[in-house]
């Protein structure tokens, strides 16, 4: 019988992807049940509150694992974004990088693409995204400001689902 310690690097990476998919599936199922019971507006508000707390926990754990000191600026944020659970199941990119600014784009999004396959409209995740990315960035460095460039229900180009600008103004 195999144990986690017996897995190859490739198997561990596949397991990590499975864990991320399971986490996202649970998040989606929870959301759907709340939406059925209380409606979309309430479900989004409760999801927003949960993400406010979760995203800080995730950022702190990533910082601890990678020995990222608080206040590390945009370079620390870029490093941490690469280790979020989403990074293992969604294609993302970071562009227009400088010492005080970067733009993060979600190229593929499992949630939005599943809805697209079912001919459903884009999920209006902007209210949750604003909280999620703002609190994640501020946990890495309180000086970082987060600006939403595009996120459903906003129109967005076909080459990404959402985009966020992170900057430090000095």
OpenMM code with the backbone's topology and positions (N, CA, C; nanometers):
from openmm import Vec3, app, unit

residues = "UNK UNK UNK UNK UNK UNK UNK UNK UNK UNK UNK UNK UNK UNK UNK UNK UNK UNK UNK UNK UNK UNK UNK UNK UNK UNK UNK UNK UNK UNK UNK UNK UNK UNK UNK UNK UNK UNK UNK UNK UNK UNK UNK UNK UNK UNK UNK UNK UNK UNK UNK UNK UNK UNK UNK UNK UNK UNK UNK UNK UNK UNK UNK UNK UNK UNK UNK UNK UNK UNK UNK UNK UNK UNK UNK UNK UNK UNK UNK UNK UNK UNK UNK UNK UNK UNK UNK UNK UNK UNK UNK UNK UNK UNK UNK UNK UNK UNK UNK UNK UNK UNK UNK UNK UNK UNK UNK UNK UNK UNK UNK UNK UNK UNK UNK UNK UNK UNK UNK UNK UNK UNK UNK UNK UNK UNK UNK UNK UNK UNK UNK UNK UNK UNK UNK UNK UNK UNK UNK UNK UNK UNK UNK UNK UNK UNK UNK UNK UNK UNK UNK UNK UNK UNK UNK UNK UNK UNK UNK UNK UNK UNK UNK UNK UNK UNK UNK UNK UNK UNK".split()
positions = [
    Vec3(0.0855, -0.1172, 0.0000),
    Vec3(0.0000, 0.0000, 0.0000),
    Vec3(0.0904, 0.1241, 0.0000),
    Vec3(0.0641, 0.2173, -0.0910),
    Vec3(0.1461, 0.3381, -0.1044),
    Vec3(0.1137, 0.4389, 0.0053),
    Vec3(0.2163, 0.5108, 0.0432),
    Vec3(0.2041, 0.6249, 0.1341),
    Vec3(0.2484, 0.7490, 0.0562),
    Vec3(0.2133, 0.8652, 0.1046),
    Vec3(0.2528, 0.9892, 0.0371),
    Vec3(0.4044, 0.9946, 0.0195),
    Vec3(0.4788, 0.9519, 0.1194),
    Vec3(0.6254, 0.9558, 0.1117),
    Vec3(0.6830, 0.8648, 0.0029),
    Vec3(0.6022, 0.7708, -0.0473),
    Vec3(0.6479, 0.6789, -0.1514),
    Vec3(0.6287, 0.7351, -0.2918),
    Vec3(0.5572, 0.8447, -0.3052),
    Vec3(0.5244, 0.8983, -0.4365),
    Vec3(0.6437, 0.9681, -0.5009),
    Vec3(0.6506, 0.9582, -0.6319),
    Vec3(0.7540, 1.0283, -0.7079),
    Vec3(0.7193, 1.1774, -0.7130),
    Vec3(0.8134, 1.2570, -0.7591),
    Vec3(0.7889, 1.4005, -0.7727),
    Vec3(0.6694, 1.4240, -0.8654),
    Vec3(0.6643, 1.3526, -0.9768),
    Vec3(0.5533, 1.3670, -1.0711),
    Vec3(0.4204, 1.3303, -1.0051),
    Vec3(0.4185, 1.2229, -0.9300),
    Vec3(0.2967, 1.1815, -0.8604),
    Vec3(0.2558, 1.2829, -0.7543),
    Vec3(0.3535, 1.3411, -0.6855),
    Vec3(0.3229, 1.4433, -0.5849),
    Vec3(0.2623, 1.5683, -0.6494),
    Vec3(0.3159, 1.6064, -0.7655),
    Vec3(0.2601, 1.7228, -0.8352),
    Vec3(0.1176, 1.6944, -0.8827),
    Vec3(0.0920, 1.5730, -0.9286),
    Vec3(-0.0442, 1.5344, -0.9673),
    Vec3(-0.1364, 1.5339, -0.8460),
    Vec3(-0.0853, 1.4878, -0.7327),
    Vec3(-0.1632, 1.4869, -0.6094),
    Vec3(-0.1962, 1.6299, -0.5663),
    Vec3(-0.0993, 1.7192, -0.5772),
    Vec3(-0.1213, 1.8598, -0.5447),
    Vec3(-0.2321, 1.9174, -0.6324),
    Vec3(-0.2286, 1.8855, -0.7595),
    Vec3(-0.3338, 1.9305, -0.8512),
    Vec3(-0.4695, 1.8736, -0.8100),
    Vec3(-0.4723, 1.7453, -0.7745),
    Vec3(-0.5974, 1.6843, -0.7282),
    Vec3(-0.6489, 1.7534, -0.6022),
    Vec3(-0.5599, 1.7818, -0.5084),
    Vec3(-0.6008, 1.8498, -0.3851),
    Vec3(-0.6602, 1.9873, -0.4164),
    Vec3(-0.5957, 2.0600, -0.5077),
    Vec3(-0.6457, 2.1925, -0.5440),
    Vec3(-0.7831, 2.1819, -0.6103),
    Vec3(-0.8004, 2.0827, -0.6974),
    Vec3(-0.9304, 2.0620, -0.7616),
    Vec3(-1.0364, 2.0249, -0.6590),
    Vec3(-1.0006, 1.9394, -0.5640),
    Vec3(-1.0958, 1.9015, -0.4585),
    Vec3(-1.1369, 2.0218, -0.3754),
    Vec3(-1.0382, 2.1049, -0.3407),
    Vec3(-1.0677, 2.2265, -0.2641),
    Vec3(-1.1631, 2.3162, -0.3412),
    Vec3(-1.1360, 2.3346, -0.4700),
    Vec3(-1.2200, 2.4211, -0.5516),
    Vec3(-1.3602, 2.3610, -0.5682),
    Vec3(-1.3677, 2.2291, -0.5838),
    Vec3(-1.4981, 2.1629, -0.5953),
    Vec3(-1.5791, 2.1842, -0.4673),
    Vec3(-1.5155, 2.1698, -0.3529),
    Vec3(-1.5860, 2.1923, -0.2269),
    Vec3(-1.6341, 2.3366, -0.2168),
    Vec3(-1.5473, 2.4309, -0.2523),
    Vec3(-1.5839, 2.5717, -0.2489),
    Vec3(-1.7058, 2.5967, -0.3381),
    Vec3(-1.7054, 2.5396, -0.4574),
    Vec3(-1.8161, 2.5583, -0.5501),
    Vec3(-1.9448, 2.4944, -0.5019),
    Vec3(-1.9349, 2.3735, -0.4478),
    Vec3(-2.0545, 2.3054, -0.3968),
    Vec3(-2.1141, 2.3800, -0.2778),
    Vec3(-2.0267, 2.4275, -0.1893),
    Vec3(-2.0737, 2.5071, -0.0753),
    Vec3(-2.1481, 2.6299, -0.1263),
    Vec3(-2.0871, 2.6992, -0.2218),
    Vec3(-2.1476, 2.8200, -0.2752),
    Vec3(-2.2846, 2.7897, -0.3363),
    Vec3(-2.2945, 2.6843, -0.4156),
    Vec3(-2.4210, 2.6502, -0.4809),
    Vec3(-2.5309, 2.6211, -0.3788),
    Vec3(-2.4959, 2.5548, -0.2696),
    Vec3(-2.5955, 2.5255, -0.1662),
    Vec3(-2.6421, 2.6532, -0.0969),
    Vec3(-2.5498, 2.7426, -0.0685),
    Vec3(-2.5877, 2.8698, -0.0062),
    Vec3(-2.6736, 2.9511, -0.1031),
    Vec3(-2.6356, 2.9502, -0.2312),
    Vec3(-2.7133, 3.0242, -0.3315),
    Vec3(-2.8559, 2.9698, -0.3407),
    Vec3(-2.8709, 2.8361, -0.3416),
    Vec3(-3.0046, 2.7747, -0.3477),
    Vec3(-3.0896, 2.8154, -0.2280),
    Vec3(-3.0264, 2.8181, -0.1110),
    Vec3(-3.0994, 2.8451, 0.0128),
    Vec3(-3.1299, 2.9935, 0.0336),
    Vec3(-3.0323, 3.0817, -0.0020),
    Vec3(-3.0445, 3.2230, 0.0335),
    Vec3(-3.0379, 3.3200, -0.0840),
    Vec3(-3.0089, 3.2706, -0.2048),
    Vec3(-2.9998, 3.3582, -0.3218),
    Vec3(-2.8566, 3.3991, -0.3524),
    Vec3(-2.8371, 3.4448, -0.4757),
    Vec3(-2.7027, 3.4780, -0.5247),
    Vec3(-2.6374, 3.5918, -0.4459),
    Vec3(-2.7114, 3.6964, -0.4191),
    Vec3(-2.6530, 3.8126, -0.3505),
    Vec3(-2.5986, 3.7749, -0.2119),
    Vec3(-2.6754, 3.6988, -0.1358),
    Vec3(-2.6317, 3.6561, -0.0028),
    Vec3(-2.5148, 3.5596, -0.0136),
    Vec3(-2.5205, 3.4685, -0.1107),
    Vec3(-2.4111, 3.3727, -0.1286),
    Vec3(-2.2799, 3.4453, -0.1599),
    Vec3(-2.2865, 3.5453, -0.2458),
    Vec3(-2.1656, 3.6213, -0.2784),
    Vec3(-2.1143, 3.6960, -0.1556),
    Vec3(-2.2038, 3.7553, -0.0775),
    Vec3(-2.1605, 3.8272, 0.0426),
    Vec3(-2.0942, 3.7334, 0.1427),
    Vec3(-2.1524, 3.6172, 0.1652),
    Vec3(-2.0921, 3.5204, 0.2584),
    Vec3(-1.9592, 3.4678, 0.2036),
    Vec3(-1.9533, 3.4446, 0.0739),
    Vec3(-1.8294, 3.3999, 0.0101),
    Vec3(-1.7212, 3.5072, 0.0256),
    Vec3(-1.7600, 3.6320, 0.0060),
    Vec3(-1.6664, 3.7442, 0.0206),
    Vec3(-1.6077, 3.7466, 0.1615),
    Vec3(-1.6926, 3.7277, 0.2618),
    Vec3(-1.6455, 3.7273, 0.4010),
    Vec3(-1.5501, 3.6106, 0.4271),
    Vec3(-1.5838, 3.4942, 0.3732),
    Vec3(-1.4964, 3.3774, 0.3919),
    Vec3(-1.3615, 3.3986, 0.3238),
    Vec3(-1.3626, 3.4539, 0.2026),
    Vec3(-1.2366, 3.4771, 0.1308),
    Vec3(-1.1500, 3.5815, 0.2012),
    Vec3(-1.2119, 3.6770, 0.2661),
    Vec3(-1.1354, 3.7784, 0.3401),
    Vec3(-1.0455, 3.7113, 0.4429),
    Vec3(-1.0973, 3.6095, 0.5072),
    Vec3(-1.0182, 3.5384, 0.6078),
    Vec3(-0.9253, 3.4341, 0.5446),
    Vec3(-0.9793, 3.3556, 0.4502),
    Vec3(-0.9002, 3.2487, 0.3897),
    Vec3(-0.7763, 3.3010, 0.3186),
    Vec3(-0.7921, 3.4090, 0.2422),
    Vec3(-0.6808, 3.4580, 0.1612),
    Vec3(-0.5633, 3.5038, 0.2484),
    Vec3(-0.5935, 3.5556, 0.3665),
    Vec3(-0.4855, 3.5952, 0.4580),
    Vec3(-0.4178, 3.4713, 0.5164),
    Vec3(-0.4963, 3.3694, 0.5487),
    Vec3(-0.4378, 3.2440, 0.5989),
    Vec3(-0.3469, 3.1838, 0.4922),
    Vec3(-0.3969, 3.1790, 0.3687),
    Vec3(-0.3173, 3.1221, 0.2594),
    Vec3(-0.1877, 3.2004, 0.2407),
    Vec3(-0.1958, 3.3334, 0.2388),
    Vec3(-0.0759, 3.4164, 0.2209),
    Vec3(0.0246, 3.3928, 0.3335),
    Vec3(-0.0227, 3.3879, 0.4561),
    Vec3(0.0681, 3.3672, 0.5697),
    Vec3(0.1367, 3.2315, 0.5630),
    Vec3(0.0636, 3.1289, 0.5231),
    Vec3(0.1237, 2.9957, 0.5124),
    Vec3(0.2272, 2.9903, 0.4001),
    Vec3(0.1973, 3.0556, 0.2892),
    Vec3(0.2942, 3.0612, 0.1796),
    Vec3(0.4185, 3.1359, 0.2248),
    Vec3(0.3994, 3.2474, 0.2928),
    Vec3(0.5129, 3.3263, 0.3419),
    Vec3(0.6000, 3.2422, 0.4355),
    Vec3(0.5354, 3.1692, 0.5238),
    Vec3(0.6109, 3.0864, 0.6178),
    Vec3(0.6879, 2.9769, 0.5435),
    Vec3(0.6208, 2.9075, 0.4528),
    Vec3(0.6833, 2.7976, 0.3786),
    Vec3(0.8039, 2.8458, 0.2979),
    Vec3(0.7919, 2.9655, 0.2372),
    Vec3(0.8978, 3.0163, 0.1486),
    Vec3(0.9914, 3.1155, 0.2177),
    Vec3(0.9733, 3.1341, 0.3487),
    Vec3(1.0537, 3.2306, 0.4239),
    Vec3(1.0470, 3.3709, 0.3631),
    Vec3(0.9266, 3.4126, 0.3283),
    Vec3(0.9048, 3.5472, 0.2761),
    Vec3(0.8755, 3.6388, 0.3942),
    Vec3(0.9576, 3.7387, 0.4107),
    Vec3(0.9370, 3.8347, 0.5194),
    Vec3(0.8252, 3.9322, 0.4835),
    Vec3(0.7438, 3.9738, 0.5804),
    Vec3(0.6427, 4.0757, 0.5529),
    Vec3(0.7096, 4.2031, 0.5007),
    Vec3(0.6403, 4.2716, 0.4119),
    Vec3(0.6943, 4.3959, 0.3586),
    Vec3(0.7898, 4.3757, 0.2425),
    Vec3(0.7844, 4.2601, 0.1781),
    Vec3(0.8763, 4.2286, 0.0689),
    Vec3(0.8420, 4.2898, -0.0655),
    Vec3(0.7342, 4.3679, -0.0696),
    Vec3(0.6987, 4.4386, -0.1915),
    Vec3(0.6487, 4.3495, -0.3037),
    Vec3(0.6549, 4.4039, -0.4240),
    Vec3(0.6045, 4.3350, -0.5428),
    Vec3(0.6799, 4.2043, -0.5686),
    Vec3(0.8122, 4.1990, -0.5536),
    Vec3(0.8809, 4.0696, -0.5744),
    Vec3(0.8284, 3.9590, -0.4822),
    Vec3(0.8001, 3.9905, -0.3575),
    Vec3(0.7465, 3.8912, -0.2641),
    Vec3(0.6052, 3.8489, -0.3058),
    Vec3(0.5248, 3.9444, -0.3504),
    Vec3(0.3896, 3.9133, -0.3957),
    Vec3(0.3940, 3.8210, -0.5170),
    Vec3(0.4793, 3.8514, -0.6127),
    Vec3(0.4914, 3.7680, -0.7323),
    Vec3(0.5289, 3.6257, -0.6936),
    Vec3(0.6228, 3.6120, -0.6032),
    Vec3(0.6634, 3.4786, -0.5573),
    Vec3(0.5458, 3.4065, -0.4919),
    Vec3(0.4746, 3.4750, -0.4041),
    Vec3(0.3637, 3.4123, -0.3315),
    Vec3(0.2487, 3.3739, -0.4246),
    Vec3(0.2180, 3.4566, -0.5237),
    Vec3(0.1095, 3.4250, -0.6166),
    Vec3(0.1330, 3.2927, -0.6890),
    Vec3(0.2575, 3.2578, -0.7106),
    Vec3(0.2923, 3.1338, -0.7804),
    Vec3(0.2645, 3.0099, -0.6950),
    Vec3(0.2408, 3.0281, -0.5654),
    Vec3(0.2207, 2.9151, -0.4757),
    Vec3(0.0784, 2.9049, -0.4210),
    Vec3(-0.0131, 2.9866, -0.4733),
    Vec3(-0.1534, 2.9744, -0.4327),
    Vec3(-0.2105, 2.8456, -0.4889),
    Vec3(-0.3143, 2.7931, -0.4255),
    Vec3(-0.3771, 2.6711, -0.4757),
    Vec3(-0.4223, 2.6863, -0.6210),
    Vec3(-0.4754, 2.8021, -0.6559),
    Vec3(-0.5189, 2.8262, -0.7937),
    Vec3(-0.4073, 2.8042, -0.8948),
    Vec3(-0.2861, 2.8353, -0.8556),
    Vec3(-0.1733, 2.8290, -0.9492),
    Vec3(-0.1509, 2.6878, -1.0026),
    Vec3(-0.2041, 2.5885, -0.9366),
    Vec3(-0.1835, 2.4499, -0.9783),
    Vec3(-0.2941, 2.3975, -1.0688),
    Vec3(-0.4013, 2.4756, -1.0848),
    Vec3(-0.5122, 2.4281, -1.1673),
    Vec3(-0.5598, 2.5313, -1.2686),
    Vec3(-0.5194, 2.6542, -1.2560),
    Vec3(-0.5528, 2.7596, -1.3514),
    Vec3(-0.4240, 2.8133, -1.4106),
    Vec3(-0.4277, 2.8501, -1.5379),
    Vec3(-0.3106, 2.9133, -1.5980),
    Vec3(-0.3157, 3.0621, -1.5654),
    Vec3(-0.2053, 3.1130, -1.5119),
    Vec3(-0.1968, 3.2544, -1.4755),
    Vec3(-0.0676, 3.3118, -1.5320),
    Vec3(-0.0640, 3.4431, -1.5420),
    Vec3(0.0591, 3.5082, -1.5857),
    Vec3(0.0744, 3.6407, -1.5130),
    Vec3(0.1990, 3.6804, -1.4989),
    Vec3(0.2298, 3.8095, -1.4386),
    Vec3(0.3077, 3.8869, -1.5428),
    Vec3(0.2561, 4.0055, -1.5762),
    Vec3(0.3148, 4.0870, -1.6832),
    Vec3(0.3416, 4.2278, -1.6336),
    Vec3(0.4142, 4.3019, -1.7167),
    Vec3(0.4455, 4.4420, -1.6853),
    Vec3(0.5016, 4.4557, -1.5447),
    Vec3(0.6074, 4.3836, -1.5213),
    Vec3(0.6671, 4.3786, -1.3884),
    Vec3(0.7714, 4.4889, -1.3722),
    Vec3(0.7648, 4.5579, -1.2601),
    Vec3(0.8706, 4.6493, -1.2175),
    Vec3(0.8839, 4.6321, -1.0665),
    Vec3(0.9736, 4.7036, -1.0072),
    Vec3(0.9959, 4.6921, -0.8630),
    Vec3(0.8721, 4.7329, -0.7833),
    Vec3(0.7897, 4.8225, -0.8402),
    Vec3(0.6743, 4.8756, -0.7673),
    Vec3(0.5400, 4.8463, -0.8310),
    Vec3(0.5390, 4.7583, -0.9339),
    Vec3(0.4110, 4.7346, -1.0014),
    Vec3(0.4150, 4.6040, -1.0797),
    Vec3(0.2999, 4.5355, -1.0838),
    Vec3(0.2840, 4.4213, -1.1733),
    Vec3(0.1367, 4.4041, -1.2042),
    Vec3(0.1107, 4.3322, -1.3113),
    Vec3(-0.0255, 4.2972, -1.3483),
    Vec3(-0.0348, 4.1452, -1.3512),
    Vec3(-0.1339, 4.0949, -1.2812),
    Vec3(-0.1600, 3.9517, -1.2712),
    Vec3(-0.2845, 3.9215, -1.3537),
    Vec3(-0.2760, 3.8182, -1.4389),
    Vec3(-0.3907, 3.7784, -1.5205),
    Vec3(-0.4222, 3.6312, -1.4996),
    Vec3(-0.5508, 3.6012, -1.4898),
    Vec3(-0.5979, 3.4633, -1.4838),
    Vec3(-0.6362, 3.4252, -1.6266),
    Vec3(-0.5504, 3.3448, -1.6901),
    Vec3(-0.5696, 3.3071, -1.8298),
    Vec3(-0.6781, 3.2002, -1.8421),
    Vec3(-0.6676, 3.0963, -1.7620),
    Vec3(-0.7731, 2.9954, -1.7565),
    Vec3(-0.8289, 2.9948, -1.6148),
    Vec3(-0.9581, 2.9719, -1.6058),
    Vec3(-1.0259, 2.9673, -1.4760),
    Vec3(-1.1217, 2.8492, -1.4808),
    Vec3(-1.0977, 2.7510, -1.3985),
    Vec3(-1.1800, 2.6295, -1.3991),
    Vec3(-1.3275, 2.6612, -1.3749),
    Vec3(-1.3547, 2.7558, -1.2870),
    Vec3(-1.4934, 2.7911, -1.2566),
    Vec3(-1.5606, 2.8507, -1.3798),
    Vec3(-1.4982, 2.9514, -1.4381),
    Vec3(-1.5590, 3.0197, -1.5529),
    Vec3(-1.5679, 2.9272, -1.6744),
    Vec3(-1.4675, 2.8460, -1.6950),
    Vec3(-1.4685, 2.7583, -1.8117),
    Vec3(-1.5725, 2.6470, -1.7980),
    Vec3(-1.5983, 2.6010, -1.6752),
    Vec3(-1.7049, 2.5028, -1.6538),
    Vec3(-1.8403, 2.5659, -1.6856),
    Vec3(-1.8587, 2.6899, -1.6448),
    Vec3(-1.9840, 2.7600, -1.6734),
    Vec3(-2.0003, 2.7815, -1.8237),
    Vec3(-1.8920, 2.8140, -1.8894),
    Vec3(-1.8957, 2.8348, -2.0345),
    Vec3(-1.9374, 2.7059, -2.1054),
    Vec3(-1.8824, 2.5913, -2.0618),
    Vec3(-1.9188, 2.4625, -2.1218),
    Vec3(-2.0673, 2.4317, -2.1033),
    Vec3(-2.1255, 2.4821, -1.9940),
    Vec3(-2.2676, 2.4579, -1.9656),
    Vec3(-2.3571, 2.5684, -2.0233),
    Vec3(-2.2968, 2.6574, -2.1044),
    Vec3(-2.3693, 2.7708, -2.1633),
    Vec3(-2.4319, 2.8620, -2.0581),
    Vec3(-2.3623, 2.8768, -1.9466),
    Vec3(-2.4063, 2.9684, -1.8415),
    Vec3(-2.3296, 3.0994, -1.8550),
    Vec3(-2.3848, 3.2076, -1.8056),
    Vec3(-2.3114, 3.3350, -1.8103),
    Vec3(-2.1905, 3.3306, -1.7164),
    Vec3(-2.0968, 3.4211, -1.7397),
    Vec3(-1.9808, 3.4316, -1.6505),
    Vec3(-2.0286, 3.4461, -1.5064),
    Vec3(-1.9569, 3.3812, -1.4156),
    Vec3(-1.9877, 3.3970, -1.2737),
    Vec3(-1.9410, 3.5356, -1.2306),
    Vec3(-2.0251, 3.6137, -1.1620),
    Vec3(-1.9883, 3.7500, -1.1224),
    Vec3(-1.8976, 3.7508, -0.9986),
    Vec3(-1.7726, 3.7145, -1.0170),
    Vec3(-1.6820, 3.6955, -0.9033),
    Vec3(-1.6076, 3.8219, -0.8595),
    Vec3(-1.6309, 3.9339, -0.9266),
    Vec3(-1.5567, 4.0561, -0.8945),
    Vec3(-1.5640, 4.0960, -0.7465),
    Vec3(-1.6824, 4.0970, -0.6822),
    Vec3(-1.6852, 4.1372, -0.5404),
    Vec3(-1.5962, 4.0492, -0.4523),
    Vec3(-1.5934, 3.9202, -0.4817),
    Vec3(-1.5088, 3.8283, -0.4056),
    Vec3(-1.3630, 3.8492, -0.4444),
    Vec3(-1.3367, 3.8657, -0.5732),
    Vec3(-1.1997, 3.8862, -0.6215),
    Vec3(-1.1340, 4.0093, -0.5614),
    Vec3(-1.2111, 4.1164, -0.5494),
    Vec3(-1.1549, 4.2393, -0.4912),
    Vec3(-1.1056, 4.2114, -0.3492),
    Vec3(-1.1878, 4.1429, -0.2714),
    Vec3(-1.1481, 4.1095, -0.1346),
    Vec3(-1.0304, 4.0120, -0.1368),
    Vec3(-1.0428, 3.9076, -0.2158),
    Vec3(-0.9398, 3.8034, -0.2207),
    Vec3(-0.8022, 3.8608, -0.2551),
    Vec3(-0.7922, 3.9333, -0.3640),
    Vec3(-0.6613, 3.9826, -0.4075),
    Vec3(-0.6106, 4.0983, -0.3219),
    Vec3(-0.7015, 4.1824, -0.2752),
    Vec3(-0.6600, 4.2934, -0.1885),
    Vec3(-0.6000, 4.2416, -0.0582),
    Vec3(-0.6702, 4.1487, 0.0065),
    Vec3(-0.6221, 4.0979, 0.1352),
    Vec3(-0.4993, 4.0091, 0.1193),
    Vec3(-0.4904, 3.9337, 0.0106),
    Vec3(-0.3711, 3.8531, -0.0136),
    Vec3(-0.2494, 3.9448, -0.0266),
    Vec3(-0.2621, 4.0469, -0.1121),
    Vec3(-0.1497, 4.1395, -0.1349),
    Vec3(-0.1127, 4.2150, -0.0075),
    Vec3(-0.2119, 4.2634, 0.0674),
    Vec3(-0.1836, 4.3386, 0.1900),
    Vec3(-0.1201, 4.2509, 0.2978),
    Vec3(-0.1492, 4.1223, 0.2955),
    Vec3(-0.0856, 4.0314, 0.3909),
    Vec3(0.0635, 4.0182, 0.3577),
    Vec3(0.0952, 4.0137, 0.2302),
    Vec3(0.2352, 4.0071, 0.1868),
    Vec3(0.3063, 4.1380, 0.2201),
    Vec3(0.2410, 4.2490, 0.1882),
    Vec3(0.2988, 4.3816, 0.2136),
    Vec3(0.1854, 4.4830, 0.2220),
    Vec3(0.1647, 4.5434, 0.3394),
    Vec3(0.0530, 4.6376, 0.3568),
    Vec3(0.0592, 4.7598, 0.2653),
    Vec3(0.1743, 4.7854, 0.2038),
    Vec3(0.1862, 4.9008, 0.1137),
    Vec3(0.1249, 4.8746, -0.0236),
    Vec3(0.0994, 4.7489, -0.0555),
    Vec3(0.0512, 4.7144, -0.1895),
    Vec3(-0.0959, 4.7516, -0.2046),
    Vec3(-0.1237, 4.8244, -0.3105),
    Vec3(-0.2602, 4.8607, -0.3485),
    Vec3(-0.3029, 4.7679, -0.4618),
    Vec3(-0.4281, 4.7256, -0.4594),
    Vec3(-0.4826, 4.6346, -0.5598),
    Vec3(-0.5907, 4.7065, -0.6388),
    Vec3(-0.5815, 4.6965, -0.7708),
    Vec3(-0.6800, 4.7572, -0.8595),
    Vec3(-0.7309, 4.6497, -0.9543),
    Vec3(-0.8614, 4.6392, -0.9647),
    Vec3(-0.9217, 4.5446, -1.0582),
    Vec3(-0.9190, 4.6070, -1.1978),
    Vec3(-0.8556, 4.5391, -1.2915),
    Vec3(-0.8553, 4.5838, -1.4311),
    Vec3(-0.9803, 4.5312, -1.5011),
    Vec3(-1.0105, 4.4040, -1.4803),
    Vec3(-1.1311, 4.3426, -1.5346),
    Vec3(-1.1584, 4.2145, -1.4579),
    Vec3(-1.2853, 4.1899, -1.4299),
    Vec3(-1.3260, 4.0674, -1.3626),
    Vec3(-1.4769, 4.0531, -1.3819),
    Vec3(-1.5238, 3.9346, -1.4213),
    Vec3(-1.6675, 3.9192, -1.4401),
    Vec3(-1.7465, 3.9645, -1.3163),
    Vec3(-1.8529, 4.0377, -1.3342),
    Vec3(-1.9302, 4.0509, -1.4563),
    Vec3(-1.8810, 4.1571, -1.5541),
    Vec3(-1.7693, 4.2239, -1.5259),
    Vec3(-1.7147, 4.3202, -1.6214),
    Vec3(-1.6809, 4.2496, -1.7520),
    Vec3(-1.6892, 4.3226, -1.8619),
    Vec3(-1.6380, 4.2657, -1.9870),
    Vec3(-1.4867, 4.2430, -1.9735),
    Vec3(-1.4371, 4.1414, -2.0417),
    Vec3(-1.2937, 4.1132, -2.0389),
    Vec3(-1.2538, 4.0615, -2.1760),
    Vec3(-1.1275, 4.0781, -2.2121),
    Vec3(-1.0842, 4.0249, -2.3423),
    Vec3(-1.0891, 3.8717, -2.3418),
    Vec3(-1.0845, 3.8137, -2.4591),
    Vec3(-1.0952, 3.6680, -2.4694),
    Vec3(-0.9701, 3.5959, -2.4209),
    Vec3(-0.8585, 3.6682, -2.4023),
    Vec3(-0.7344, 3.6002, -2.3637),
    Vec3(-0.7110, 3.5935, -2.2129),
    Vec3(-0.8024, 3.6464, -2.1321),
    Vec3(-0.7963, 3.6251, -1.9871),
    Vec3(-0.9331, 3.6490, -1.9256),
    Vec3(-0.9524, 3.5889, -1.8062),
    Vec3(-1.0787, 3.6027, -1.7345),
    Vec3(-1.0802, 3.7237, -1.6431),
    Vec3(-0.9698, 3.7441, -1.5725),
    Vec3(-0.9618, 3.8609, -1.4852),
    Vec3(-0.8179, 3.9103, -1.4835),
    Vec3(-0.8023, 4.0357, -1.4471),
    Vec3(-0.6691, 4.0947, -1.4374),
    Vec3(-0.6682, 4.1929, -1.3215),
    Vec3(-0.5548, 4.1938, -1.2520),
    Vec3(-0.5392, 4.2755, -1.1316),
    Vec3(-0.4057, 4.3475, -1.1368),
    Vec3(-0.4077, 4.4738, -1.1005),
    Vec3(-0.2837, 4.5508, -1.0918),
    Vec3(-0.2479, 4.5636, -0.9451),
    Vec3(-0.1215, 4.5370, -0.9163),
    Vec3(-0.0683, 4.5538, -0.7808),
    Vec3(0.0408, 4.6589, -0.7895),
    Vec3(0.0349, 4.7570, -0.6992),
    Vec3(0.1356, 4.8623, -0.7047),
    Vec3(0.1643, 4.9181, -0.5666),
    Vec3(0.2845, 4.9700, -0.5558),
    Vec3(0.3264, 5.0410, -0.4356),
    Vec3(0.3569, 5.1827, -0.4802),
    Vec3(0.2841, 5.2781, -0.4226),
    Vec3(0.3074, 5.4179, -0.4564),
    Vec3(0.3908, 5.4796, -0.3466),
    Vec3(0.5053, 5.5306, -0.3839),
    Vec3(0.5935, 5.5899, -0.2812),
    Vec3(0.6157, 5.7347, -0.3056),
] * unit.nanometer
topology = app.Topology()
chain = topology.addChain("A")
for resn in residues:
    res = topology.addResidue(resn, chain)
    for name in ("N", "CA", "C"):
        topology.addAtom(name, app.Element.getBySymbol(name[0]), res)
